[in-house]
Amino acid sequence: MKKCLLLTGWLVALTIQLFAQTPPTGHPNTNGAGWKPLFERDLSDAGYPKGVWSFEEGVLTATADKSIWTAKPYNDFILDLFFQTADGTNSGVVVHCSDTTNWIPNSVEIQIADDHAKKWAESPTNWQCGAFFGHQGPTKSVVKKPGEWNRYTLTCQGKMIYIVLNNQLVNTIDLTKFTSTKKNPDGSDVPAWLNKPAADLPLHGFIGLQGKHAGAPIYFRNLKIKEL
């Protein structure tokens, strides 16, 4: 029995290691075991200012620039969702958040943006859709035009984050490399408001969605999560 338990533990550890070394290249089947909604339809398990966020016909949206948060923090997980931008949308998916009141320096933001808008098309790549905001841009821009649905899969495992957008791996983030609050590994400047090294952020944290930021709405649906 002891040998069987040791073998099982070794196989589990090997599976985790292999997964960490093999980035996802597409979207998962979220109908399988272990998947659950990120939020209940009545948002009874979410933290947000009253009256700002709501589901309407399966679509989650906000009326103001206020974030919505999971009721519990997560460790390693896969988050799969669909989002739709409007003209000029600038939003994001927030992970590893240790302080939902002061979330900007205390979390990792995976950027959502309407890259088809002039403002974002001409911004630094680490401000564009699929970016680790303020730190590392996506390898390519594959976000669809406003009014069309996009699919995001974010895999957070240890210090690694993999971002799949519309069935393409667009960003692989190794948080251990982001040790400075002044310069990113590629030499670009870190925005002043991101004043904590990403490498030092806790990995146990809440998941959030940014609301109607900069006057442009954002829409989400089919938000599902699987803990690893």
Salt bridges, closest charged atoms under 4 A:
ASP65 OD2 - HIS213 ND1 2.77
ASP80 OD1 - HIS27 ND1 3.96
ASP80 OD2 - ARG151 NE 3.05
GLU122 OE1 - LYS118 NZ 3.12
ASP189 OD1 - LYS183 NZ 2.49
GLU227 OE2 - LYS72 NZ 2.85
